[in-house]
Amino acid sequence: MNTVIYTRVSTDEQADKGFSLRHQKEMLEGFCDFKGYKILKHYEDDYSAKNFNRPDWVKLEAYVRANRRNIDQILILKWDRFSRNIEEALGKIRKFRDWGIEINSVEQPLDMSNPDNKIMLTLYLAIPEVENDKISQRTKDGILRAKKEGAYTAKPPFGYKRCRINKVASLEPNENAWMVKEIFEAVSQNIGSLEQLRKNYKTKGYPNCKQSFYNMLRSRTYTGEVQVPEHRKDEAYWHKGLHDAIVDKNTFDKVQFILENRKRKAKFPSIKNEAVPLRSFLKCQVCYENLTGSVSKGNGGSYGYYHCKNGCKNRIPVVKAHQLFEEQVLDKIVVNQNVLLLYKDIVKDTLNKRKGNHLGVVSDLEKEVEKTKRGLESIEDKLVSNEIDSVVFGRLSGRYGQKLEDLRVELLVAKENKENSLKYVDKAFKSISNFSKFYKKGNYDQKIAILGLLFPEKMLMSKVECRTIKQNIVVELLTRCNKGLESFEKEKAIKNDGLSNLAPPLGLEPKTL
């Protein structure tokens, strides 16, 4: 019979149980020699049998698929060498059987033509899986117990190296710890972009990519904490680890606050063309389709146009379009200064009221922080007096620690809002008082912001005219207030002209008034 033999071992099995690839191969070769089987190929793996994603097993399947007409069987020493996953194992056996190839064991042989032997096959495959599950569970329980005691069992993050504290796996700062500390302090100042900061420190030896850099800034490991993973009904939580912190808690909290703000303010990237700022705000007055803008080169210079994509001939030079927009639309937006001052006073009054509310919020949050700290101290006292064990302490301290972390961030946000509420009011209203001047002096981003504020709908543009469809309602009220006041005065004069409202209409009686 033409035979393919397969041997497998994991490093742990070889060390603990004395398995070896050479021993398995010798046993299989001896058996085939005794039976007169012809060995076509031998494949071996040193991977776990929890699934079939093993390099040589993949090669074996490819070889068998290509040569299945010339192969009769695949032999392994024991069924646990084949797989420790009963579902996948039965699937592979069925697949090879469809190809006309039998899989069997030398030390645990089965007559596959006898249906009763399916029970024994299932048993042989189930025992290794159960054993594997037990090993996995013991490993997870050991890691969980170690982390609850403050151990760190994963790969050391940048800035740390492995060490043992009281024979327990932990971390200690290495020669790169200074770099981590400087990076956190730089981010806490909120100056410049994160990517530029990463590139600056890359020249000093920081080795990681953009995502790893961001993950580092989010990791509480640098504050001396370890994460206890989710287990059954218990949620994951962070608590004090055995290792020393590189970053103090206050700096870490500032960094999280800054990252959250940047995340909220993040915008999708867009293609900028500073020569055509009106591109996203115009419609063709001929066909009512959107106008686009582009710049072409020729005759030694660059020439910009706003033009229609719909095939019509509405094509306006950029200089002409900007002139039409500024003269016919922008310069006509004149804000009534008296109403603007009134509006400014209303805004300030509203913000002052909110500021009072913020003071109450800050006070409440500070009280909640102190209350949470006392709760944390309380469970520490209970641990010392043996009222609770280390497992309960770890779970409770993690919850208190997470709550304290969230409260600190909320407190930072509340204080930031309280301090910055009125800071930009005067500057903002100065800009509102003269949109035209501010627009003409602004850069591309400022112009886009002003256009988006003023015009909720696109403007209609032709070669001779630019007109709006709709303005921002607040701006419209601020600019139309004079007409509104004139109408109000006329209406008031009519009501108070001293004439009777009960005078009879013409045609009923002769005029008497």
C-alpha positions in Angstrom: 0.0 0.0 0.0 1.3 3.4 -0.9 1.6 5.3 2.4 2.3 8.9 3.6 3.5 9.1 7.2 2.9 12.1 9.4 4.7 13.0 12.7 3.9 15.9 15.1 5.2 17.2 18.3 4.9 20.5 20.3 7.8 21.9 22.3 6.0 21.3 25.6 5.1 17.7 24.8 8.7 17.0 23.8 10.0 18.4 27.0 7.4 17.0 29.4 6.5 13.7 27.9 9.5 12.5 26.1 7.9 12.6 22.6 10.3 13.2 19.7 9.9 13.4 16.0 12.7 10.9 15.4 11.1 8.3 17.7 7.7 8.6 15.9 9.4 8.4 12.5 11.3 5.2 13.5 8.2 3.6 14.8 6.2 4.4 11.6 9.0 3.3 9.3 9.4 0.0 11.2 5.7 -0.7 11.0 5.6 0.0 7.3 8.6 -2.2 6.7 7.0 -5.0 8.7 3.7 -4.7 6.7 5.4 -4.2 3.4 3.9 -0.7 2.9 5.7 1.7 0.5 6.4 5.1 2.1 5.9 7.9 -0.5 6.4 10.9 1.7 7.1 11.9 5.3 5.8 15.2 6.8 6.5 16.5 10.3 5.3 19.5 12.3 6.3 21.0 15.7 3.0 22.9 16.1 0.1 22.5 18.4 -2.7 20.2 17.3 -5.5 22.5 18.3 -6.2 23.1 14.6 -4.8 22.1 11.2 -3.0 25.4 10.4 0.4 23.7 10.5 3.0 24.2 7.7 3.8 20.6 6.9 0.1 19.4 7.2 -0.8 22.0 4.6 1.9 20.6 2.3 0.7 17.1 3.0 -2.9 18.0 2.0 -1.6 19.7 -1.2 0.5 16.6 -2.1 -2.3 14.2 -1.4 -4.8 16.2 -3.4 -2.5 16.2 -6.4 -1.6 12.5 -6.1 -4.7 11.0 -4.6 -5.0 8.3 -7.2 -1.6 6.9 -6.2 -2.1 7.1 -2.4 -3.9 4.5 -0.2 -3.4 5.7 3.4 -1.9 8.2 5.8 -0.4 6.8 9.0 0.2 8.5 12.4 1.7 6.9 15.5 -1.3 7.9 17.8 -4.5 9.8 17.3 -3.4 12.7 19.5 -0.5 13.2 16.9 -3.2 13.8 14.3 -5.4 16.3 16.1 -6.7 17.6 19.5 -9.9 19.0 17.9 -12.6 16.4 17.4 -14.7 18.4 15.0 -11.9 19.3 12.6 -10.4 15.8 12.8 -13.7 14.1 11.8 -14.0 16.6 9.0 -10.5 15.8 7.7 -11.1 12.0 8.0 -14.3 12.4 6.0 -12.6 14.5 3.4 -9.8 12.0 2.8 -12.2 9.1 2.7 -14.0 10.9 -0.1 -10.7 10.9 -1.9 -10.4 7.1 -1.3 -7.6 7.5 1.3 -7.7 6.2 4.8 -6.2 7.8 7.9 -5.2 5.4 10.7 -3.0 5.0 13.7 -0.2 2.5 14.4 -0.6 2.2 18.2 -4.4 2.7 18.1 -5.5 1.0 14.9 -9.2 0.9 13.8 -11.0 -1.0 11.1 -12.8 1.9 9.5 -15.1 -0.5 7.5 -16.8 -1.5 10.8 -19.4 1.2 11.9 -19.0 0.2 15.6 -15.4 1.5 15.5 -16.7 5.1 15.0 -17.4 5.1 18.8 -13.7 4.2 19.5 -12.5 6.8 16.9 -14.6 9.5 18.6 -13.2 8.4 22.0 -9.6 8.5 20.7 -10.1 11.9 19.3 -12.1 13.3 22.3 -9.5 12.4 24.9 -6.7 14.6 23.5 -9.1 17.5 23.0 -10.3 17.2 26.7 -6.6 17.1 27.8 -5.8 20.1 25.6 -8.8 22.0 27.0 -7.6 21.3 30.6 -4.1 22.5 29.8 -5.5 25.6 28.2 -7.7 26.3 31.2 -4.9 25.7 33.7 -2.8 28.2 31.7 -5.5 30.8 31.6 -6.2 30.4 35.4 -2.5 30.7 36.1 -2.2 33.9 34.1 -5.4 35.3 35.7 -4.2 34.6 39.2 -0.8 36.1 38.4 -2.3 39.3 37.0 -4.6 39.7 40.1 -1.4 39.6 42.1 0.1 42.4 40.0 2.2 40.3 37.6 2.9 41.1 34.0 3.0 38.0 31.7 2.8 39.4 28.2 5.5 40.9 26.0 7.1 43.9 27.6 5.9 47.2 26.1 8.5 49.8 24.8 10.4 51.3 27.7 10.2 48.2 29.9 12.1 44.9 30.1 11.3 41.6 31.8 12.2 40.9 35.4 11.0 38.9 38.4 9.8 40.4 41.6 9.6 37.9 44.5 9.8 35.1 41.8 6.8 36.6 40.0 7.0 37.8 36.3 7.0 41.6 36.1 8.6 44.6 34.4 11.2 47.2 35.1 12.1 50.4 33.1 14.9 49.9 30.6 17.2 52.3 28.8 14.3 53.7 26.7 12.1 54.7 29.7 13.3 58.3 29.4 11.9 58.5 25.9 8.5 57.3 26.9 8.3 59.8 29.7 9.3 62.7 27.4 6.8 61.6 24.8 3.9 61.6 27.3 5.0 65.0 28.7 5.2 66.5 25.1 1.7 65.2 24.2 0.3 66.6 27.5 1.4 70.1 26.3 -0.9 69.7 23.3 1.6 71.2 20.9 2.0 70.0 17.3 0.8 66.8 15.7 1.3 63.3 17.1 2.8 62.1 13.8 5.4 64.8 13.8 6.3 64.0 17.4 6.7 60.3 16.5 9.0 61.2 13.6 11.1 63.4 15.9 11.6 60.6 18.4 12.2 58.1 15.6 15.5 60.0 14.9 16.3 59.4 18.6 15.6 55.7 18.4 11.9 55.2 18.8 11.3 52.1 16.6 7.5 51.7 16.3 4.9 52.5 13.8 2.1 55.1 14.0 -0.5 52.7 15.4 1.9 51.4 18.0 2.7 54.9 19.0 -0.9 55.7 19.6 -1.4 52.4 21.5 1.5 53.4 23.8 -0.2 56.7 24.6 -3.4 54.8 25.6 -1.7 52.1 27.7 -2.2 52.3 31.4 0.7 49.9 31.9 3.0 53.0 31.9 1.2 54.2 35.1 2.2 51.0 36.9 -1.1 49.1 36.4 -1.9 45.7 34.9 -5.1 44.6 33.2 -6.9 41.6 34.6 -8.8 40.1 31.7 -12.5 39.3 31.5 -13.3 36.0 33.2 -16.7 34.3 33.2 -19.1 36.9 34.6 -16.3 39.3 35.8 -15.5 42.2 33.6 -11.9 43.2 32.7 -10.4 45.8 35.0 -7.1 47.5 35.8 -5.3 47.5 39.1 -1.9 48.3 40.7 0.9 46.1 39.3 4.2 45.1 40.8 6.2 47.2 38.3 7.1 50.9 38.7 5.3 53.6 36.7 7.2 55.5 34.0 4.4 58.1 33.7 2.6 59.8 36.6 -1.2 59.6 36.8 -1.8 63.3 36.2 0.2 63.4 33.0 -1.5 60.2 31.7 -4.9 61.7 32.4 -4.0 64.9 30.5 -2.9 62.8 27.5 -6.2 60.9 27.5 -8.1 64.1 27.6 -6.2 65.5 24.7 -6.5 62.4 22.6 -10.3 62.3 23.2 -10.6 65.9 22.1 -8.6 65.3 19.0 -10.7 62.3 18.1 -13.9 64.3 18.4 -12.5 67.1 16.2 -11.0 64.7 13.6 -12.3 65.3 10.0 -12.2 63.1 7.0 -9.3 64.1 4.7 -10.3 66.3 1.7 -8.6 67.4 -1.5 -7.6 71.0 -1.2 -7.3 73.4 -4.1 -6.7 76.9 -2.6 -7.2 78.6 -6.0 -10.9 77.6 -6.1 -12.4 78.0 -2.6 -15.9 78.4 -4.0 -15.9 75.0 -5.7 -18.2 73.2 -3.2 -20.6 76.1 -2.9 -21.7 76.9 -6.4 -24.4 75.6 -8.8 -24.7 76.3 -12.5 -27.4 79.0 -13.2 -27.9 77.5 -16.6 -28.6 73.8 -15.8 -28.7 73.9 -12.0 -26.0 71.2 -11.7 -23.0 71.6 -9.3 -20.1 73.6 -10.5 -16.6 72.3 -10.0 -13.3 74.2 -10.1 -10.0 73.3 -11.7 -6.7 74.9 -12.6 -5.0 74.3 -16.0 -1.5 75.4 -17.2 -0.8 77.0 -20.5 1.0 79.9 -22.2 3.4 80.1 -19.4 0.9 80.4 -16.6 -1.9 78.8 -14.6 -5.6 79.6 -15.3 -8.4 78.6 -13.0 -12.1 78.2 -13.9 -15.4 77.2 -12.3 -17.2 75.1 -14.9 -20.1 72.7 -15.2 -19.8 69.0 -15.7 -23.1 68.6 -17.4 -22.0 69.6 -20.9 -23.3 73.2 -20.8 -21.0 76.1 -21.7 -21.1 77.9 -18.4 -17.4 78.4 -17.7 -16.3 81.3 -15.5 -12.7 82.4 -14.9 -11.8 82.2 -11.2 -10.9 85.9 -11.0 -14.3 86.9 -12.5 -16.2 84.5 -10.3 -14.6 85.7 -7.1 -15.3 89.3 -8.1 -19.0 88.6 -8.7 -19.2 86.7 -5.4 -17.6 89.5 -3.4 -19.4 92.4 -5.0 -22.9 90.9 -5.4 -23.1 88.7 -2.3 -20.4 89.1 0.3 -20.1 92.9 0.4 -23.9 93.1 0.8 -23.9 91.2 4.0 -23.8 94.2 6.5 -24.5 93.4 10.1 -26.4 95.9 12.3 -23.9 96.8 15.0 -26.6 97.6 17.6 -28.3 94.3 17.2 -24.9 92.5 17.2 -24.0 94.1 20.5 -27.3 93.0 22.0 -26.7 89.5 20.6 -23.2 89.5 22.2 -24.6 90.5 25.6 -27.2 87.7 25.4 -24.5 85.1 24.6 -22.3 86.3 27.4 -25.1 86.3 29.8 -26.0 82.7 28.8 -22.4 81.6 29.1 -22.1 83.2 32.6 -25.1 81.2 33.7 -23.5 78.1 32.3 -20.3 79.0 34.1 -22.2 79.0 37.4 -23.6 75.6 36.5 -20.0 74.4 35.6 -18.8 75.5 39.1 -21.5 73.2 40.6 -20.5 70.3 38.2 -16.8 70.7 39.1 -17.6 70.8 42.8 -19.7 67.6 42.5 -17.0 65.8 40.5 -14.4 66.8 43.1 -16.5 65.4 45.8 -17.1 62.2 43.9 -13.3 61.8 43.3 -12.7 62.1 47.1 -15.5 59.6 47.8 -14.0 57.1 45.4 -10.5 57.6 46.9 -12.0 56.8 50.3 -13.6 53.7 48.9 -10.3 52.6 47.6 -8.6 53.2 50.9 -11.4 51.3 52.6 -10.9 48.1 50.7 -7.1 48.4 51.2 -7.8 48.5 55.0 -10.1 45.4 54.7 -7.3 43.5 52.8 -4.8 44.3 55.6 -7.3 43.2 58.3 -8.1 40.0 56.3 -11.8 40.9 55.9 -11.4 40.2 52.1 -9.0 38.1 50.2 -6.7 39.2 47.4 -9.1 38.0 44.6 -11.9 40.2 45.9 -9.5 43.1 46.5 -8.2 42.9 42.9 -11.7 42.9 41.5 -12.9 45.8 43.7 -9.7 47.9 43.3 -10.0 47.5 39.6 -13.5 48.8 39.6 -12.7 51.7 41.9 -9.6 52.5 39.8 -11.6 52.6 36.6 -14.2 54.8 38.2 -11.5 57.1 39.5 -9.9 57.3 36.1 -13.2 58.2 34.4 -14.0 60.9 37.1 -10.5 62.5 36.6 -11.1 62.8 32.9 -14.6 64.3 33.4 -13.1 66.7 35.9 -10.5 67.8 33.4 -13.2 68.3 30.8 -15.4 70.3 33.2 -12.5 72.6 34.2 -11.5 73.1 30.6 -15.0 74.2 29.7 -15.3 76.5 32.7 -12.0 78.3 31.8 -12.5 78.6 28.0 -16.2 79.4 27.7 -15.8 83.2 27.5 -12.3 83.3 26.1 -13.2 83.6 22.4 -16.5 85.5 22.5 -15.0 88.9 21.7 -12.8 87.6 18.9 -15.7 85.7 17.4 -18.1 88.7 17.4 -15.3 90.9 15.9 -15.2 88.5 13.0 -19.0 88.4 12.7 -19.1 92.2 12.5 -17.4 92.2 9.1 -17.7 88.9 7.2 -16.3 90.5 4.0 -13.1 91.7 5.5 -12.5 88.5 7.5 -13.1 86.4 4.4 -10.8 88.3 2.1 -7.9 88.2 4.6 -8.5 84.6 5.6 -6.6 81.5 4.5 -8.2 78.6 2.6 -9.6 76.8 5.7 -11.0 80.0 7.1 -12.7 80.9 3.9 -14.3 77.4 3.7 -15.5 77.8 7.3 -17.1 81.2 6.6 -18.8 79.9 3.4 -20.2 76.9 5.2 -21.5 79.2 8.0 -23.1 81.8 5.7 -24.7 79.6 3.0 -26.5 76.4 4.0 -27.4 75.9 0.3 -25.2 76.5 -2.8 -25.2 79.8 -4.7 -26.2 80.1 -8.3 -23.4 81.4 -10.6 -23.3 82.5 -14.2 -20.9 84.6 -16.2 -22.5 87.8 -15.1 -24.3 87.1 -11.8 -23.9 85.4 -8.5 -26.9 85.1 -6.2 -27.8 83.1 -3.1 -30.7 80.7 -2.6 -30.7 80.7 1.2 -28.6 82.3 4.0 -28.0 81.2 7.5 -31.1 82.2 9.4 -29.1 84.0 12.2 -27.1 86.0 9.7 -30.2 86.8 7.8 -31.9 88.2 10.9 -28.8 90.3 11.8 -28.6 91.8 8.4 -32.3 92.4 7.9 -33.0 94.0 11.3 -33.1 97.6 9.8 -35.9 96.6 7.5 -37.7 94.9 10.3 -37.4 97.9 12.6 -38.7 100.2 9.8 -41.7 98.0 9.3 -42.3 97.9 13.0 -42.1 101.8 13.2 -44.6 102.1 10.3 -47.0 99.6 11.9 -46.7 101.4 15.3 -47.4 104.8 13.6 -50.6 103.5 11.9 -51.9 102.1 15.2 -51.3 105.3 17.1 -52.5 107.9 14.5 -55.5 108.9 16.7 -58.1 107.7 14.2 -60.9 105.4 15.2 -60.7 101.8 14.1 -64.5 101.8 14.1 -65.0 104.2 11.2 -67.4 102.8 8.6 -66.1 101.6 5.3 -66.5 103.6 2.1 -69.6 103.1 0.1 -72.0 102.5 3.1 -72.4 106.1 4.1 -71.2 109.5 2.8 -67.8 110.5 4.0 -67.9 112.2 7.3 -64.3 112.1 8.4 
